[in-house]
Amino acid sequence: QARLVESGGGLVQPGGSLRLSCAASGFTFSRYVMNWYRQAPGKERELVAGITSAGSTTNYADSVKGRFTISRDNAKNTGYLQMNSLKPEDTAVYYCNAKANVFSFWGQGTQVTVSS
């Protein structure tokens, strides 16, 4: 059974950093594009960052460019989102997604709260 489990969320002050992890199991992670999405209260879920299956290409939402870095370690079946210079508007539930062809798997989400 395919499964994605996020971890690393929490409460951080503005300007701080967090590193989210996404552990995959039950499918061949290295064959899937990996994305990070987020959803703030009252807002739609939005794509934050994506990385190709081999990790050669990344893309970012304009709102996080230069502050967030997506990466993956296929040997460990794990993806990451390094978040620096966090702002209150980054507060949201962050979801990991793995996608290939018609298959798309989601994690349960991890809460990130940026507040002083």
N, C-alpha and C positions, 0 to 999 in steps of 0.2 A: 504494500500500500504506500503510495506516494505521500511524503510528508515534508513540510517545511516548518522549522521552528526558529523564530526570531528571539534574540536576547540582546541585552545591553542598553535597553532604554532606562529612563529615570528622570530625576529632577536635576537640572543644571542651571547655573546662573548665566545671564547674557554674557556673551564672549567666551563661554566655555566650550568644551569639546565632549563628544561621546563617540563611541564606536559600536555600531550595531553589527550583529552577526546573524547569519541565516544558515542553519544546518539542514542539509537535505538528506533524505533517505528514501529508499523504495523505488528509485528510478535512476537513470543514468544522467546525473547532474551535468556532466561535461558536454552533453549534447543539447543543452537548453540555454537559451538567452535568459539572463537574470535581470530582474528589474526591482527597484524599490519605489513604492508608492507611499503616499501619506494622505490622511484624511483628518482635517480639523473639524471641530464641532460646527455643525450647520453648513459645512461646505462639501463639495464633491471630492471624491478621491482623485488625486492628481499624481502623474508620473514625476518622480524626483530624479531618477537616474537609471540608466540601463547599461549592460555590458554584454558583449557577444559571448558565444559559448567558449571560445578559446581565450577570451580576455583581451583581444587585440584592439577592440574598438569600444569606446564609451560615449555616452551622451548624457547631458544634464539639462534640467530645467533652468531657465535663465535666473530664476530666483536663488539658485544654490551654486551656480558656477563660481569657481574660485574658492569656495568654502567647503564643499563636500567632495569626497573621492570614493568612487565605487571600485571594488576589486573582488577577485575570487581566487580560491585555491582549489582547483579541481581534484587534486590528490586528497584533499581533506573533505571534499563535498561541501564546501562552505563558501558563502559569499559575505561581503562586508560592505559597510557604509561608514566611512570616517567623516564625521561632521565637526567642523571647526567654526569658530566665530559665530556661535549659535545666537539666534535672535528670538525674541518672544513669538514672532510670527512663524517660527519653525515648529511651534507646539502642535502636536498632532499624534495620531496613532500611525506608526510606520509599519508597512506590510512588505514582505518579500514575495516576489512572484517569479516562477520559472515557466517559460513558455517555449514550445516547439511545435510547429505545425498546428494541429487542432487541440493539442494538449496544453493545459494551463493549470498550474498548481499555486495555491496561496497558503501563506502562513496565517497564524491567528492574530498577528500584530503585536507590537510593543509600544507602550506609551512613552513619548518624549515630551517633557514639559520644561520650557525655558522661562524661568522667572526668578526675580530677585527676592 
